[in-house]
Amino acid sequence: MSNQSLDVTRFFPQGDAVAAAEAASLSRMARGMQGSKILQIAYEVQARIKAGHDVADFTVGDFARSEFRVPDALIEHTAQALKDGHTNYPPADGLAELRQAIVAQAERELGLKYPVDTVVVGSGARPLLYGAYRCLIDAGEKVVYPAPSWNNKNFCHQVGAVDVVVPTTPESNFMPDVKALEDALPGARMLVLCSPGNPTGTMIREAAMREIGEYIVAENAARKARGERLLYLVYDQVYRNLTFGDFSHVTPVGVVPAMAEYTLFVDAISKCFAATGLRVGWMYGPPHVARQVKALMTHMGAWAPRPEQVATAKLLNDAPAMKAYLEHHLGGIHARLDALSRGLTAMKAEGLPVVAIEPEGAIYLSVRFDLLGRGGLNTEDAVRQYLLEKAGVAVVPFSAFGDSKNRNWWRFSVGAVSVAQIEACLPRLREALRSVM
Ligand SMILES: Cc1ncc(COP(=O)(O)O)c(C=O)c1O
């Protein structure tokens, strides 16, 4: 062997040859896969900040370390677990002590008693959402989800599902009701709902949840009689502890118990404990589905790291520590959403073209800017660039969440900004809105 290292770059296709190489190598699925528009915008904004511009970055659904910290207990227990030698493979469905803590928490907080062996742990919510799609849906089957919503289009693409997008309106908090779903659900295999919602920061109401649950139970009774495949609900509740004021989290099974047969819950520490990088999520649901998601996990290996699993079990079992943390965490999120919402509402009162929906949950605010067609702003991207350059306000359009109907609506995510940054950006935003009137 020579001392010189081999630069392998010359063996890789370059320039015009790349497209041919892709066609000759990638799967149809991979060729059709689209990168995240949200991250594309976020990276562009980060580059602008790095170049010295003053920007309030409301783009990413994450937390800045300077603003929000994970619970100290989670850090300490993770470090201790590492020192204690928890460095091997975890079981494919998660450590027994964590699954036990998850079912105890579900019983304590949601009043739902799930057997431990219906829980599957993964590296965040994502692999479990993917697992639900992969294990329930055959190529060509129908999956229904509301728009705007987070990432369902991509999951559908990955499993070859036919996606049926149900539009929502601000009047219904951007949540679907059974009327909106009725045309879409016959023949569908899966409905995906998320509350509190990303990108909207709004929540499904108990009455709407009841109607949807009752519809699914009746639909499945009819399908069973006809010998047809059943309709499942994937309920993504990763923001469930982040609710404000009188808004409270409801679950399909809590409202319609018979929905236990058809519901897969997905949850994680990512948002409620500002722990997006620690990668612990879980699902629970009917045992015959959970068993196959576990089997998939044995092959995918998208497990949560073992030290984090040990630490999460300890945290979930410590209800007082969780309560103290959540009060603080929620207070910080609400202060930011409130400052933003009050500022925007004042602008609306001044006659500026902006509307903000009252924050209900999660870390997001839905905001409408009626700027299209004003001051030469003829495309959504022109509006986004204008807000970024003129006001130093970086936001993501609902269209990045698969929503082609609610034009002019934008997501503000507050996990990476301080109240001071919000207060500082409001006058700039007011000026930018005034300038195009
Ligand atoms: C609604 C929703 N579900 C799931 C996830 C993914 O969570 P995780 O980071 O735990 O994979 C996100 C992340 O943004 C989300 O907004």
The ligand as an ORCA input file, in Angstrom:
! r2SCAN-3c Opt
* xyz 0 1
  C     -45.998     17.312     15.024
  C     -44.649     16.717     15.101
  N     -44.530     15.389     15.243
  C     -43.330     14.803     15.309
  C     -42.169     15.542     15.225
  C     -40.852     14.835     15.268
  O     -40.404     14.710     16.552
  P     -38.990     14.062     16.889
  O     -37.989     15.157     16.825
  O     -39.185     13.505     18.269
  O     -38.700     13.003     15.886
  C     -42.231     16.917     15.070
  C     -41.014     17.716     14.926
  O     -40.998     18.856     14.554
  C     -43.517     17.525     15.022
  O     -43.664     18.853     14.894
*
